[in-house]
Amino acid sequence: MFKTLRNAFKVKDIRSRLIYTFFALVIVRLGTLLPAPAISRDVTEQWFNAKSLGFFNILTGGSFSRMSIFALSISPYISASIIVQLLTIAIPKLEEIQKEGEDGRKKINELTRYMTVGLAVIESGAMAIGFGSTGALEGGLSFTNVVVIIASFTAGSAFLMWLGEQITQKGVGNGISIILLINIVSTMPSDFTNLYYQFIYKKSVGMGILAAVIILAVVILTILLVLILQDGERKIPVQYTKKVQGRKMVGGQTSNIPLKVNTAGVMPVIFASSLMNFPILVGSFFGVYPERAHFWPKVLKVLDQRSWLVFKGWGEFKYSLGLLIYIAMIIFFAYFYTSITFNPIEVANNMKKQGGFIPGIRPGKPTTDYLTKVLNHIILIGAIGLTIVSVIPIIFSGAFDARVSFGGTSIIIVVGVIIETIQQIESLLLVRHYKGFLND
């Protein structure tokens, strides 16, 4: 990885992309420190000190707890992406647009942008009303304060969406994923500090060393599993028939279709975590938090990752039902996202047009059925791997009451985005190498 970065800085174009990405991320972090107007910092700080915001605060890089202009961060964009992808299945017209190639992709992206702004307006409006009803607005709940807060949070979210697209075009990696990465990484130092004071500080030497070894082992094991999951691949051989074009015999070569074990990447985890945390976020606007009280707080407690696998008795352990919902959502989104990005029918038709076939499988429908069968098995393996990686930190957090905000989900996102970004840098270096060779 470090060798790749060192080589990248030797190439002017890639170096410019890296510098552009760096300064864009600096702007993101500076924006998390700019306070939103009309909100009382003292009141919101007391709330957030008493109640943990969990994964949502990680996604915003701490912006939500600070009530900065980037408080919503890219969460409306993630939610909008999920909704649009679901609509492409439910609405045939959108499905047709999606299949129109580059033009269709641009139309889908434009729809996602509009929906992002709409969701940001709804979320910020709910926040403004919720804060006003609990006395967190300076000057009380008024039309002016509500408009100012909606404008501030919506503009912040829209700006981050735009900046993410600029990073994708002019920087390195996927811009939205890069912003998500820096937000998660920014919260990790404080989490490791909390672990140090909880399990190592003022403990006996033996207990402190044991706790440090367990913490490092869990983190390293999770990272290794993510790396294995990201690199796993199934190659399906493809043979091309020989044919005569003019006076030449062409074709006859052998290729393969590389299918990654983790075909959907980190998207199933991001989607599942976002949907699980959205009700908790909405509840916090109206002073409803995950706890053992009446019906709605109990529902939020089921959805709260910090309530899972707490071995203090059945009264606490029963809330682990949320973990089963979380696992089911990861598996669902793994299949769902792959069905959008990889179409066996289209691949089989393209192979047939080019004279390609899978050895032992007839072209056409048999090829489609074979690809679908293999893909379903691979997706299941990848989804199980994602689930294992996500659950390992949850087990230790629940068993030892580790007070940290990041978990397997955060590590999956961080490692996955870093690997994808490094791979893109390597591909840019490879393209540069071939261009130089051709120019010479």
C-alpha positions in Angstrom: 0.0 0.0 0.0 2.8 2.5 1.0 4.7 1.5 -2.2 1.7 2.3 -4.3 1.2 5.7 -2.7 4.9 6.5 -3.1 4.8 5.6 -6.8 1.6 7.6 -7.2 3.2 10.8 -5.9 5.8 10.5 -8.7 3.1 10.9 -11.3 1.9 14.5 -11.7 -1.7 13.7 -12.6 -2.2 11.2 -9.8 -0.4 13.5 -7.4 -2.8 16.3 -8.3 -5.7 13.9 -7.6 -4.4 12.9 -4.2 -3.8 16.6 -3.2 -7.3 17.5 -4.4 -8.8 14.7 -2.3 -6.7 15.7 0.7 -7.9 19.4 0.7 -11.5 18.3 0.1 -11.3 16.2 3.2 -9.8 19.1 5.1 -12.9 21.1 4.1 -15.1 18.3 5.4 -13.4 18.2 8.8 -13.5 22.0 9.1 -17.2 22.0 8.3 -17.8 19.7 11.3 -16.6 22.5 13.5 -18.8 25.2 12.2 -21.9 25.5 14.5 -25.4 25.7 13.0 -27.3 28.9 13.8 -30.3 29.1 16.2 -29.4 26.0 18.2 -28.4 26.2 21.9 -25.1 24.4 22.3 -25.5 24.0 26.1 -28.8 22.2 25.8 -27.8 19.9 23.0 -24.5 19.1 24.7 -26.3 17.9 27.8 -28.5 15.7 25.7 -25.7 14.1 23.8 -23.6 13.6 26.9 -26.5 11.7 28.5 -27.4 9.7 25.4 -25.1 7.9 23.0 -25.9 8.5 19.4 -24.0 5.4 18.3 -23.4 4.6 14.6 -25.2 7.7 13.2 -22.7 10.0 15.0 -19.9 8.0 13.5 -21.3 8.4 10.0 -21.3 12.2 10.5 -17.8 12.3 12.0 -19.1 13.7 15.3 -20.9 16.6 13.4 -24.3 15.6 14.8 -23.2 15.7 18.4 -21.6 19.1 17.8 -24.7 20.3 15.8 -22.5 21.7 13.0 -23.8 22.7 9.6 -22.7 19.2 8.5 -24.9 17.5 11.2 -26.8 15.4 8.6 -23.6 14.7 6.6 -24.2 12.2 3.8 -26.9 10.2 5.5 -29.7 11.8 3.3 -27.7 10.7 0.3 -27.3 7.1 1.6 -31.1 7.0 2.3 -31.9 8.4 -1.1 -29.7 5.9 -2.8 -31.5 3.0 -1.0 -34.9 4.4 -2.0 -34.0 5.0 -5.6 -32.5 1.5 -6.0 -35.7 0.0 -4.5 -37.8 2.1 -6.8 -35.9 0.8 -9.9 -37.3 -2.6 -9.0 -40.8 -1.5 -8.2 -41.3 1.0 -11.2 -40.6 -0.5 -14.7 -40.0 3.0 -16.2 -37.1 3.5 -13.8 -35.7 0.1 -14.6 -35.8 0.9 -18.3 -33.9 4.2 -17.6 -31.3 2.3 -15.6 -30.6 0.1 -18.6 -29.9 3.0 -20.9 -26.2 2.9 -20.1 -24.4 6.2 -19.3 -27.4 8.4 -20.0 -29.6 6.3 -17.8 -27.0 6.4 -15.0 -27.0 10.2 -15.2 -30.8 10.4 -14.9 -30.7 8.0 -11.9 -28.0 10.1 -10.3 -30.0 13.3 -10.9 -33.1 11.7 -9.3 -30.9 10.6 -6.3 -29.7 14.2 -5.9 -33.2 15.7 -5.8 -34.3 13.0 -3.4 -31.3 13.7 -1.2 -32.3 17.4 -0.9 -35.9 16.4 -0.2 -34.9 14.0 2.6 -32.5 16.6 4.0 -35.3 19.1 4.2 -37.6 16.6 5.9 -34.9 15.5 8.4 -33.8 19.0 9.3 -37.4 20.2 9.6 -38.1 17.3 12.1 -34.9 18.2 14.0 -35.9 21.9 14.2 -39.4 21.1 15.5 -38.1 18.5 17.9 -35.4 20.9 19.3 -38.0 23.6 19.6 -40.4 21.5 21.6 -37.6 20.7 24.1 -36.2 24.2 24.5 -33.0 23.7 22.5 -33.6 26.6 20.1 -32.4 30.1 20.9 -35.4 32.3 20.9 -37.8 29.3 21.0 -39.7 27.6 18.3 -40.4 30.1 15.6 -40.9 30.1 11.8 -37.6 32.0 11.3 -35.6 29.5 13.4 -37.1 26.5 11.6 -36.3 28.0 8.2 -32.7 28.9 9.2 -32.1 25.4 10.6 -33.6 23.7 7.5 -31.5 25.9 5.2 -28.3 25.3 7.2 -28.5 21.5 7.4 -29.9 21.0 3.9 -27.2 23.2 2.4 -24.5 21.3 4.4 -25.8 17.9 3.2 -26.1 19.1 -0.4 -22.6 20.6 -0.3 -21.1 17.3 1.0 -23.0 15.4 -1.8 -21.5 17.8 -4.4 -18.1 17.6 -2.9 -18.3 13.8 -2.9 -19.0 13.9 -6.7 -16.1 16.3 -7.2 -13.8 13.9 -5.4 -15.0 11.0 -7.6 -14.3 13.1 -10.8 -11.2 15.0 -9.8 -9.7 13.0 -6.9 -9.2 9.3 -6.1 -11.8 6.8 -5.0 -15.5 7.1 -4.6 -16.1 10.5 -3.1 -19.0 9.6 -0.9 -17.2 6.6 0.4 -14.0 8.7 1.1 -16.1 11.2 3.1 -17.6 8.4 5.0 -14.2 7.0 5.7 -12.7 10.2 7.1 -15.8 10.6 9.3 -15.4 7.2 10.8 -11.6 7.4 11.2 -12.0 10.8 13.0 -13.9 9.2 15.8 -11.6 6.2 16.4 -8.9 8.0 18.5 -11.5 8.9 21.2 -12.9 5.4 21.1 -9.5 3.8 21.7 -8.9 6.4 24.5 -12.1 5.2 26.1 -11.0 1.6 25.8 -7.7 2.5 27.5 -9.3 4.2 30.5 -12.0 1.5 30.8 -9.9 -1.7 30.6 -6.2 -0.7 31.0 -5.8 2.5 33.1 -5.2 1.8 36.8 -5.5 -1.9 36.4 -3.0 -4.5 37.5 -0.1 -5.1 35.0 -1.4 -8.6 34.1 -5.0 -7.5 33.6 -3.9 -4.4 31.6 -1.7 -6.5 29.3 -4.5 -9.1 28.9 -7.0 -6.4 28.0 -4.7 -4.7 25.5 -4.0 -8.1 23.8 -7.7 -8.9 23.6 -8.5 -5.5 22.1 -5.7 -5.7 19.5 -6.6 -9.3 18.7 -10.3 -8.4 18.0 -9.3 -5.5 15.8 -6.6 -7.4 13.9 -8.8 -10.5 13.5 -11.6 -8.3 12.1 -9.3 -6.5 9.7 -7.8 -9.9 8.5 -11.3 -11.3 7.9 -12.3 -8.2 5.9 -9.1 -8.5 3.8 -9.8 -12.2 3.1 -13.4 -11.3 2.2 -12.4 -8.5 -0.1 -9.8 -10.6 -2.0 -11.9 -13.7 -2.4 -12.8 -14.4 -6.0 -14.4 -17.1 -8.2 -13.2 -17.2 -11.8 -15.6 -18.7 -14.3 -13.7 -19.8 -17.5 -15.0 -18.6 -20.8 -14.0 -20.0 -24.2 -14.4 -18.1 -27.5 -15.0 -20.0 -30.7 -12.8 -19.5 -33.8 -14.3 -17.8 -36.8 -13.0 -16.4 -40.1 -13.0 -12.7 -40.7 -11.8 -11.9 -44.2 -8.7 -14.0 -44.7 -7.9 -14.3 -41.0 -8.9 -16.7 -38.3 -9.8 -14.9 -35.1 -11.1 -15.9 -31.7 -10.3 -19.2 -29.9 -8.8 -17.5 -26.9 -9.7 -18.3 -23.3 -10.8 -15.7 -20.7 -12.8 -15.7 -17.4 -15.5 -13.9 -15.6 -14.1 -12.8 -12.1 -16.9 -12.9 -9.5 -15.9 -11.4 -6.1 -17.0 -13.3 -3.1 -18.1 -10.0 -1.5 -19.9 -8.9 -4.7 -21.7 -6.0 -3.0 -18.7 -4.6 -1.1 -19.5 -2.6 2.0 -22.9 -1.3 0.7 -25.1 -4.0 2.4 -23.5 -3.0 5.8 -24.0 0.7 5.2 -27.6 0.3 4.0 -28.5 -2.0 6.9 -26.8 0.2 9.6 -28.4 3.3 8.2 -31.9 1.8 8.2 -31.4 0.5 11.7 -30.3 3.8 13.1 -32.7 6.0 11.2 -35.7 5.4 13.7 -33.3 6.1 16.6 -32.3 9.4 15.0 -35.9 10.4 14.5 -36.8 9.4 18.1 -33.9 11.5 19.5 -35.5 14.6 17.8 -38.6 14.2 20.0 -36.8 13.1 23.2 -37.5 9.3 22.7 -34.4 7.2 23.3 -33.6 3.5 23.4 -34.4 2.3 26.9 -36.5 -0.2 29.0 -39.6 1.9 29.3 -42.9 1.9 27.3 -43.4 0.5 23.8 -41.5 2.9 21.5 -38.3 3.2 23.6 -38.2 -0.6 23.7 -38.5 -0.7 19.9 -35.6 1.7 19.6 -33.6 -0.4 22.1 -34.1 -3.5 19.9 -32.7 -1.4 17.0 -29.8 -0.1 19.0 -26.5 -2.0 18.4 -25.3 -1.3 21.9 -28.2 -3.3 23.4 -27.3 -6.5 21.5 -25.7 -9.6 23.2 -25.6 -8.1 26.7 -25.3 -11.1 28.9 -26.7 -9.6 32.1 -29.9 -11.7 32.1 -32.9 -12.3 29.9 -34.2 -8.8 30.5 -31.3 -7.3 28.6 -30.4 -10.2 26.2 -33.9 -10.3 24.6 -33.1 -7.0 22.9 -30.6 -9.0 20.8 -33.6 -9.7 18.5 -32.3 -6.6 16.7 -29.1 -8.4 15.8 -31.2 -11.0 13.9 -33.0 -8.2 12.0 -29.6 -6.7 11.2 -28.2 -10.0 9.9 -31.3 -10.5 7.7 -31.0 -7.0 6.3 -27.3 -7.5 5.4 -28.1 -10.7 3.6 -31.1 -9.1 1.8 -29.1 -6.0 0.7 -26.2 -8.3 -0.5 -28.5 -10.1 -2.9 -30.4 -6.9 -3.8 -27.3 -4.7 -4.5 -25.7 -7.5 -6.5 -28.8 -8.0 -8.6 -28.5 -4.3 -9.6 -24.8 -4.3 -10.4 -24.5 -7.8 -12.1 -27.1 -9.0 -14.6 -26.6 -12.7 -15.6 -29.0 -12.4 -18.5 -27.1 -9.5 -20.0 -23.7 -11.2 -19.4 -24.9 -14.4 -21.1 -26.3 -12.5 -24.1 -23.1 -10.5 -24.6 -21.1 -13.8 -24.4 -23.4 -15.4 -27.0 -23.0 -12.4 -29.4 -19.2 -12.5 -29.1 -19.1 -16.3 -29.7 -18.2 -17.1 -26.1 -19.4 -19.9 -23.9 -18.7 -21.5 -20.6 -17.1 -25.0 -21.1 -19.8 -27.7 -20.5 -22.6 -25.1 -20.6 -24.7 -24.3 -23.6 -25.1 -20.6 -24.6 -28.3 -18.7 -23.9 -30.6 -19.7 -21.1 -28.5 -22.5 -19.7 -25.6 -20.0 -19.3 -27.9 -17.6 -17.5 -29.1 -20.3 -15.2 -25.6 -21.4 -14.4 -24.4 -17.8 -13.7 -27.4 -17.2 -11.5 -26.8 -20.4 -9.5 -23.1 -19.7 -9.0 -23.8 -16.0 -8.1 -26.4 -17.0 -5.5 -23.9 -19.3 -3.8 -21.2 -16.7 -3.9 -23.5 -13.9 -2.5 -24.5 -16.1 0.4 -20.9 -16.8 1.3 -20.0 -13.1 1.1 -23.1 -12.2 3.2 -22.2 -14.7 5.8 -18.6 -13.3 5.9 -19.9 -9.8 6.3 -22.2 -10.9 9.1 -19.3 -12.7 10.9 -17.1 -9.6 10.7 -19.9 -7.4 11.9 -20.9 -9.6 14.8 -17.4 -10.2 16.3 -17.0 -6.7 17.8 -20.6 -6.7 18.9 -20.1 -9.9 20.9 -17.1 -8.4 22.8 -18.8 -5.1 23.2 -21.9 -6.8 24.7 -20.0 -9.2 26.9 -17.5 -6.7 28.3 -19.6 -3.5 28.1 -17.0 -1.8 25.9 -18.0 1.8 25.6 -17.0 2.5 22.0 -19.0 3.8 19.0 -17.2 2.0 16.2 -17.6 -1.7 15.6 -17.4 -4.3 12.9 -19.5 -2.2 10.6 -17.0 0.7 10.9 -14.0 -1.5 10.3 -15.6 -3.1 7.3 -16.3 0.3 5.8 -12.8 1.6 6.6 -10.8 -1.4 5.3 -13.2 -1.8 2.3 -12.9 1.8 1.2 -9.1 1.9 1.6 -8.7 -1.3 -0.5 -11.0 0.0 -3.2 -9.1 3.4 -3.3 -5.7 1.7 -3.4 -6.9 -0.5 -6.3 -8.1 2.6 -8.2 -4.7 4.2 -7.7 -3.0 1.1 -8.9 -5.2 1.1 -12.0 -4.4 4.7 -12.7 -0.7 3.8 -12.4 -1.2 0.9 -14.8 -3.0 3.1 -17.4 -0.2 5.7 -17.1 2.4 2.9 -17.6 0.7 1.7 -20.8 0.3 5.3 -22.1 4.0 6.0 -21.5 4.9 2.7 -23.3 2.7 3.6 -26.3 4.1 7.2 -26.5 7.6 5.9 -26.4 
